[in-house]
């Protein structure tokens, strides 16, 4: 009888000790606003995860059908993933979360903030992932793809910090206009200043190298193309405007277009580089009309198509229009553009534009340090196997920053997706695997931190 009583006492004490441990554990989690229960739900039935087993990066896809609501904007899913956050190490998790290829922020969020604020906040607590969609929609029904990466530490869940020295040379040529040759325009040729349409057409149509300065406002009829011959620089003096005119670079090379304001260009683009036009530099210009005349009235700002190649577009302003920049004119009938259309676009400022910042097919387009503000449709779109490389772009109030699927056209590819800042934007439309393409020229020494882009580009873009 004594032995039996002693055994019962041990069982009761053990039970009390177990309950005390459970109670203390729950108190720790409650102090961090974390849920009390973990459900046995797989992240992906076909994926094995080993986050801390090696230094390599593991990736996978979240099975949204297995998500459970955690209240408010928060959803949760459980998988045995080592090194999740715990009370003694609230930022030890090395899990990164992506929505349609765009990294969600902020990691290590307090769970009550995930529920009440959402907007992409997430937490990897023990073996459970708690997260919210970027726009607080239901990830079980919004049709987006959620993926994760384990193995690259998150050192700062906020926006990237600014560089110590945001000032940089804003004058020199770089990018594709200096590949396979270079672009010097009319260097070494005669220097003239023009003030009338007749003078401008004569100077740019001359077959000798020439530097042509534009003074004042020169007006055309809305549809009034000016065909440039090779080896020309057309440069605006302070306040120079080309109104109702288009500059056509057809089948010629070594062209510089700089420091000009373009207005009221109807039907055709303000600058058209076509029919094998090459080594063209469009720099520090201003393109703008309005969005009241409908989508088909005004011409696009720039078109680069029909086997054009080795073009740099830098430090320009594009604003108040529907269709901004088109690289390649279409899919069917433009197959000869394959292997061409090498374009660099850097430090440009798009604002109040409906779409095409740019839209491209077939080619290889490198975009870095551009500022996209208040875009109503998609900002950068790629089609027909074309690749866009983005580096440190800044998107603010943009509906769809990046898209690899435009209308019913074949899909394109994008690389550098996670180098950009997406501020108050909708989700990207990424339907293809991320590319690893990078341009063949050195540009890192010319690259600003993404956080510096708005101030640097607003200050330095457009005519000087």
Phi, psi and omega per residue, in radians:
X1 nan -0.714 3.130
X2 -1.104 -0.729 3.113
X3 -1.105 -0.699 -3.123
X4 -1.138 -0.719 3.113
X5 -1.108 -0.707 -3.141
X6 -1.115 -0.691 3.135
X7 -1.129 -0.759 3.129
X8 -1.089 -0.691 3.126
X9 -1.086 -0.746 3.116
X10 -1.081 -0.744 -3.133
X11 -1.095 -0.775 -3.137
X12 -1.104 -0.760 3.133
X13 -1.106 -0.715 3.128
X14 -1.114 -0.715 3.133
X15 -1.134 -0.728 3.109
X16 -1.101 -0.715 3.124
X17 -1.117 -0.740 3.130
X18 -1.089 -0.751 3.136
X19 -1.129 -0.637 3.126
X20 -1.119 -0.749 3.123
X21 -1.083 -0.807 3.133
X22 -1.056 -0.743 -3.131
X23 -1.101 -0.745 3.132
X24 -1.130 -0.706 3.122
X25 -1.067 -0.769 3.130
X26 -1.141 -0.614 3.099
X27 -1.087 -0.726 3.126
X28 -1.059 -0.797 -3.100
X29 -1.194 -0.676 3.129
X30 -1.108 -0.588 -3.136
X31 -1.144 -0.365 3.113
X32 -1.827 0.220 -3.112
X33 1.022 0.735 3.134
X34 -1.877 2.595 3.139
X35 -1.127 2.751 -3.042
X36 -1.578 -0.362 -3.028
X37 -2.106 2.554 3.067
X38 -2.032 2.264 -3.111
X39 -1.772 2.527 -3.066
X40 -1.427 1.387 -3.104
X41 -2.149 2.302 -3.104
X42 -1.332 2.470 2.940
X43 -1.170 -0.775 3.115
X44 -2.730 2.170 -3.033
X45 -1.062 -0.494 -3.012
X46 -1.775 0.096 -3.044
X47 -2.052 2.229 3.024
X48 -1.694 2.331 -3.087
X49 -1.952 2.461 3.076
X50 -2.549 1.260 -2.975
X51 -1.097 -0.721 -3.047
X52 -1.844 0.134 -3.103
X53 -1.341 -0.392 -3.134
X54 -2.682 3.085 3.122
X55 -1.533 -0.043 -3.109
X56 -1.351 2.810 -3.134
X57 -1.592 2.248 3.055
X58 -1.855 2.468 3.140
X59 -2.287 2.797 3.103
X60 -2.975 3.121 -3.086
X61 -2.061 2.409 3.119
X62 -1.443 2.282 3.089
X63 -1.432 1.678 -3.038
X64 -1.139 -0.325 3.102
X65 -1.186 -0.334 -3.108
X66 -1.739 0.098 3.114
X67 -1.235 2.589 3.049
X68 -2.184 2.495 3.097
X69 -1.172 2.445 3.041
X70 -2.019 0.277 3.126
X71 1.689 2.476 3.140
X72 1.090 -2.256 -3.136
X73 -1.640 0.077 -3.015
X74 -1.630 2.479 3.042
X75 -2.337 2.672 -3.048
X76 -2.406 2.716 3.123
X77 -2.714 2.514 -2.984
X78 -2.083 2.428 3.053
X79 -2.731 2.576 3.110
X80 -1.264 1.740 3.102
X81 -2.150 2.094 -3.088
X82 -1.230 2.776 3.008
X83 1.160 0.618 2.972
X84 -1.297 2.912 3.122
X85 -1.085 2.491 3.050
X86 -2.391 2.915 -3.078
X87 -0.957 -0.654 -3.104
X88 -1.395 -0.257 3.131
X89 -2.490 1.336 -2.995
X90 -1.243 -0.082 3.107
X91 -2.306 0.565 -3.095
X92 -1.491 -0.274 -3.084
X93 -1.097 2.421 3.086
X94 -1.969 0.540 3.099
X95 -1.641 2.301 3.064
X96 -2.051 2.488 -2.992
X97 -2.115 2.395 -3.063
X98 -2.238 2.480 3.054
X99 -2.066 1.987 -3.054
X100 0.871 0.699 3.063
X101 1.517 -0.102 -3.132
X102 -1.789 2.256 -3.091
X103 -1.200 2.282 3.103
X104 -1.455 2.543 3.098
X105 -2.311 2.576 0.104
X106 -1.905 2.608 3.078
X107 -1.373 2.916 3.085
X108 1.005 0.510 -3.096
X109 -1.288 2.622 3.017
X110 -1.157 2.382 -2.992
X111 -1.102 -0.559 3.099
X112 -1.148 -0.548 3.075
X113 -1.238 -0.619 3.088
X114 -1.079 -0.726 -3.116
X115 -1.232 -0.799 -2.984
X116 -1.559 -0.586 -3.081
X117 -1.830 -0.732 3.118
X118 1.097 -2.212 3.111
X119 1.020 0.754 3.065
X120 1.540 -0.005 3.103
X121 -1.150 2.567 3.122
X122 -2.708 2.878 3.112
X123 -2.558 2.436 3.048
X124 -1.903 1.631 -3.015
X125 -1.832 2.037 -3.034
X126 0.945 -1.935 -3.121
X127 -1.998 0.268 -3.108
X128 -2.032 2.406 3.073
X129 -1.781 2.165 3.063
X130 -1.967 2.227 -3.111
X131 -2.663 2.928 3.076
X132 -2.255 2.644 3.080
X133 -1.245 2.768 -3.084
X134 -1.061 -0.538 -3.135
X135 -1.980 0.296 3.110
X136 1.139 0.355 3.022
X137 -1.382 3.014 -3.131
X138 -1.450 1.983 -3.102
X139 -1.145 -0.222 3.100
X140 -1.363 -0.356 -3.039
X141 -2.272 -0.048 -3.064
X142 -1.435 -0.051 3.043
X143 1.376 0.133 -3.099
X144 -1.635 2.788 3.133
X145 -1.752 2.269 3.122
X146 -2.019 2.158 -3.133
X147 -2.198 2.869 -3.138
X148 -2.358 2.835 3.103
X149 -2.397 2.314 3.133
X150 -2.181 2.198 3.073
X151 2.297 -0.168 3.067
X152 -2.002 1.952 -3.021
X153 -1.084 2.477 3.045
X154 -1.625 1.868 -3.080
X155 -1.543 -0.402 -3.126
X156 -2.654 1.921 -3.099
X157 -1.339 -0.126 3.129
X158 -1.520 -3.028 3.120
X159 -1.135 2.643 3.099
X160 -0.999 2.529 -3.130
X161 -1.346 2.767 3.117
X162 -1.283 2.717 3.049
X163 -1.322 2.815 -3.114
X164 -1.234 -0.466 -3.087
X165 -2.288 1.557 -3.099
X166 -1.297 -0.176 3.135
X167 -1.347 2.424 -3.091
X168 -2.643 2.752 3.091
X169 -1.020 2.192 -3.118
X170 -1.933 0.210 -3.016
X171 -1.942 -0.569 -2.948
X172 -1.370 2.644 3.068
X173 -1.310 2.398 2.945
X174 -2.671 2.906 -3.140
X175 1.716 -2.794 -2.967
X176 -1.168 -0.363 3.105
X177 -1.196 -0.117 3.083
X178 -2.031 0.245 3.110
X179 -1.762 2.494 -3.087
X180 0.958 0.810 -3.055
X181 2.183 -2.771 3.060
X182 -2.657 3.119 -3.106
X183 -2.230 1.963 -3.133
X184 -2.075 -0.072 3.133
X185 1.093 -2.316 -3.083
X186 -1.590 0.341 -3.114
X187 -0.901 2.289 3.141
X188 1.554 -0.179 -3.132
X189 -1.638 -3.072 3.129
X190 -1.149 2.632 3.116
X191 -1.983 2.145 -3.134
X192 -2.310 2.716 3.018
X193 -2.051 2.285 -3.098
X194 -2.073 2.604 3.134
X195 -2.267 -0.098 -3.119
X196 -2.216 2.825 3.134
X197 -1.117 -0.719 -3.141
X198 -1.090 -0.740 3.123
X199 -1.127 -0.710 -3.125
X200 -1.124 -0.805 -3.136
X201 -1.108 -0.692 -3.126
X202 -1.181 -0.733 -3.090
X203 -1.198 -0.742 -3.099
X204 -1.375 -0.361 3.112
X205 -1.549 -0.049 3.125
X206 -1.257 2.566 -3.055
X207 -1.537 -0.004 3.127
X208 -1.744 2.715 3.076
X209 -0.997 2.485 -3.077
X210 -2.775 2.456 2.999
X211 -1.844 2.021 -3.026
X212 -1.967 2.019 3.070
X213 -1.657 2.369 3.113
X214 -1.805 2.249 3.124
X215 -2.066 2.283 3.103
X216 1.364 -2.779 3.141
X217 -1.843 2.204 3.065
X218 -1.981 2.169 -3.035
X219 -1.900 2.490 2.991
X220 -2.074 -2.859 -3.038
X221 -1.677 0.169 -3.072
X222 1.741 -0.966 2.964
X223 -1.929 1.708 -3.037
X224 -2.633 1.390 -3.065
X225 -1.285 2.481 3.039
X226 -2.070 2.071 -3.098
X227 -1.571 2.173 3.139
X228 -1.594 2.451 2.946
X229 -1.605 2.942 -3.046
X230 -1.109 2.779 3.018
X231 1.080 0.977 -3.134
X232 -2.247 2.490 2.895
X233 -2.054 2.191 3.035
X234 -2.062 2.007 -2.930
X235 -2.254 2.248 3.117
X236 -1.445 2.352 2.921
X237 -1.304 3.026 -3.070
X238 -0.949 2.185 3.111
X239 1.429 0.155 -3.096
X240 -1.218 2.371 -3.117
X241 -2.320 2.351 2.938
X242 -1.901 1.968 -3.047
X243 -1.981 2.199 3.132
X244 1.195 0.523 -3.119
X245 -2.232 2.728 3.042
X246 -2.292 2.396 3.050
X247 -1.724 2.083 -3.099
X248 -1.845 2.079 3.061
X249 -1.892 1.568 -3.031
X250 -1.939 1.925 3.007
X251 1.214 0.249 3.130
X252 -2.157 2.930 -3.083
X253 -2.346 3.029 3.101
X254 1.113 1.154 -3.073
X255 -2.183 2.346 3.003
X256 -2.105 2.225 3.073
X257 -2.132 2.081 -2.898
X258 -2.574 2.473 2.903
X259 1.153 0.544 -3.115
X260 -1.994 2.581 2.984
X261 -1.822 2.209 -3.135
X262 -1.905 2.300 3.128
X263 -2.453 2.602 2.948
X264 0.994 0.829 3.075
X265 -1.662 2.023 -2.997
X266 -1.734 2.439 3.031
X267 1.249 -1.056 -3.102
X268 -1.667 2.779 3.100
X269 -1.179 2.686 3.088
X270 -1.060 -0.690 3.044
X271 -2.240 2.168 3.124
X272 -2.095 2.099 3.081
X273 -1.934 1.919 -2.982
X274 -2.514 3.060 3.015
X275 0.897 0.792 3.103
X276 1.442 0.179 3.033
X277 -0.966 2.452 -3.014
X278 -2.622 2.789 -3.131
X279 0.886 1.224 -3.116
X280 -2.153 2.352 3.130
X281 -2.152 2.020 3.109
X282 -1.922 2.014 -2.865
X283 -2.478 2.395 3.036
X284 0.905 0.814 3.062
X285 -1.947 3.000 3.138
X286 -2.268 2.129 -3.132
X287 -2.071 2.168 3.118
X288 -2.936 2.553 3.068
X289 -2.383 -1.927 3.033
X290 -2.776 3.007 3.122
X291 -1.978 0.326 -3.116
X292 -1.622 -0.280 -3.051
X293 -1.597 0.064 -3.119
X294 1.572 2.956 -2.979
X295 -1.314 -0.427 -3.013
X296 -1.795 -0.023 -3.071
X297 -1.336 -1.069 -3.118
X298 -1.352 2.627 2.992
X299 -1.336 2.860 3.048
X300 -1.177 2.880 3.136
X301 -1.222 -0.902 3.139
X302 -2.439 2.400 2.913
X303 -2.145 2.413 3.114
X304 -2.283 1.879 -2.960
X305 -2.740 -3.086 3.093
X306 0.912 1.012 3.058
X307 1.172 0.372 2.996
X308 -1.148 2.734 -3.042
X309 -2.772 2.674 3.018
X310 1.024 1.204 -3.087
X311 -2.148 2.420 2.994
X312 -2.086 2.292 3.094
X313 -2.138 1.958 -2.951
X314 -2.407 2.501 2.971
X315 0.997 0.614 3.109
X316 -1.785 2.795 2.987
X317 -1.905 2.287 3.064
X318 -2.188 2.134 -3.020
X319 -2.727 2.758 2.998
X320 0.930 1.004 3.071
X321 -2.684 2.997 3.124
X322 -1.631 -0.852 -3.058
X323 -2.074 1.993 -2.967
X324 -1.621 -1.236 -3.002
X325 -2.233 2.272 3.106
X326 -2.106 2.181 3.086
X327 -2.002 1.857 -2.974
X328 1.494 2.351 -2.999
X329 -1.475 -0.193 -3.114
X330 3.040 -3.036 -3.127
X331 -1.738 -1.180 3.114
X332 -1.231 2.322 -3.130
X333 1.552 -0.068 3.136
X334 -2.087 0.386 -3.090
X335 -1.084 -0.408 3.123
X336 -1.188 -0.187 3.073
X337 -1.273 -0.268 3.122
X338 -1.047 2.312 -3.108
X339 1.494 -0.067 3.105
X340 -1.997 -2.748 3.032
X341 0.982 0.838 2.993
X342 -1.508 1.956 -3.006
X343 -2.313 2.401 2.986
X344 -1.972 2.289 3.057
X345 -2.237 1.996 -3.107
X346 -2.421 2.573 3.081
X347 0.968 0.614 3.031
X348 -1.654 2.745 -3.085
X349 -2.136 1.915 3.037
X350 -1.788 2.257 3.039
X351 -2.594 2.509 -3.119
X352 0.984 0.856 3.133
X353 -2.080 2.508 -3.121
X354 -1.324 -0.817 3.124
X355 -2.925 3.134 3.120
X356 1.197 1.314 3.121
X357 -2.183 0.791 0.012
X358 -1.805 -3.055 2.829
X359 -1.912 2.410 -3.065
X360 -2.522 2.659 3.031
X361 -2.197 2.609 2.900
X362 1.157 -0.707 -2.900
X363 -1.393 -2.886 3.073
X364 -2.222 1.941 -3.046
X365 -2.077 2.173 3.108
X366 -1.825 2.137 -3.136
X367 -2.130 2.212 3.056
X368 -2.535 2.513 3.063
X369 1.027 0.496 3.019
X370 -1.535 2.638 -3.113
X371 -1.992 2.107 -3.109
X372 -2.001 2.040 -3.036
X373 -2.211 2.263 3.016
X374 1.003 0.948 3.100
X375 -1.605 2.316 -3.052
X376 -1.566 -0.484 -3.142
X377 -1.917 -2.112 2.992
X378 -1.773 2.639 3.125
X379 -1.547 -1.245 -3.125
X380 -1.840 2.139 3.134
X381 -2.183 2.405 -3.136
X382 -2.252 2.454 -3.031
X383 -2.446 2.912 2.935
X384 0.923 0.755 3.088
X385 1.351 0.013 3.080
X386 -1.180 2.689 -3.127
X387 -2.166 2.303 2.982
X388 -1.960 2.245 2.989
X389 -1.750 2.157 3.064
X390 -1.894 2.406 3.045
X391 -2.366 2.002 3.009
X392 0.968 0.796 2.985
X393 -1.369 2.781 3.076
X394 -2.236 2.110 3.121
X395 -1.995 2.198 3.117
X396 -2.249 2.193 3.116
X397 0.988 0.777 3.127
X398 -1.888 2.404 -3.063
X399 -1.187 -0.972 3.094
X400 -2.309 1.715 -3.091
X401 -1.049 -0.863 -3.055
X402 -2.222 2.408 3.097
X403 -2.482 2.276 3.025
X404 -1.751 0.035 3.139
X405 -2.334 1.895 -3.133
X406 -2.030 2.107 -3.107
X407 0.919 -2.380 -3.125
X408 -1.771 0.193 -3.097
X409 -1.263 2.738 3.050
X410 -1.003 2.675 -3.009
X411 -1.386 2.750 3.027
X412 -2.035 -2.878 -3.046
X413 -2.394 2.684 3.114
X414 -2.354 2.431 3.000
X415 -2.111 2.801 3.131
X416 1.326 0.427 -3.051
X417 -0.998 -0.706 -3.008
X418 -1.562 0.148 3.058
X419 -1.524 -0.172 -2.979
X420 -1.679 2.859 2.996
X421 -1.855 2.262 3.110
X422 -2.026 1.788 -3.004
X423 -1.885 1.959 3.139
X424 0.981 0.808 -3.115
X425 -1.980 2.784 2.953
X426 -1.313 3.087 -3.104
X427 -1.296 2.666 2.987
X428 -1.200 2.770 3.060
X429 -1.969 1.387 -3.078
X430 -1.798 1.963 -3.060
X431 -1.975 -0.008 -3.122
X432 -2.241 2.786 3.113
X433 -1.064 2.568 3.128
X434 -1.146 2.337 3.128
X435 -1.361 2.789 3.016
X436 -1.928 0.284 -3.100
X437 -1.223 2.413 2.997
X438 -2.343 2.618 3.126
X439 -1.178 2.803 -3.034
X440 -1.496 -0.065 3.132
X441 -1.753 2.778 3.114
X442 -1.411 2.266 3.126
X443 -2.428 -0.098 -3.053
X444 -1.042 -0.604 -3.122
X445 -1.246 -0.202 -3.139
X446 -1.791 0.037 -2.938
X447 -1.648 2.223 3.012
X448 -1.506 2.729 2.933
X449 -1.096 2.514 -3.099
X450 -0.998 -0.644 -3.112
X451 -1.144 -0.380 3.138
X452 -1.474 -0.227 -2.940
X453 -1.023 -0.865 -3.110
X454 -0.957 -0.830 -3.088
X455 -1.206 -0.741 -3.114
X456 -1.166 -0.778 -3.070
X457 -1.262 -0.746 3.111
X458 -1.044 -0.678 -3.092
X459 -1.242 -0.637 -2.919
X460 -1.957 -0.158 -3.092
X461 -1.460 2.838 3.132
X462 1.484 3.060 -3.116
X463 -1.021 2.569 -3.115
X464 -1.825 nan nan
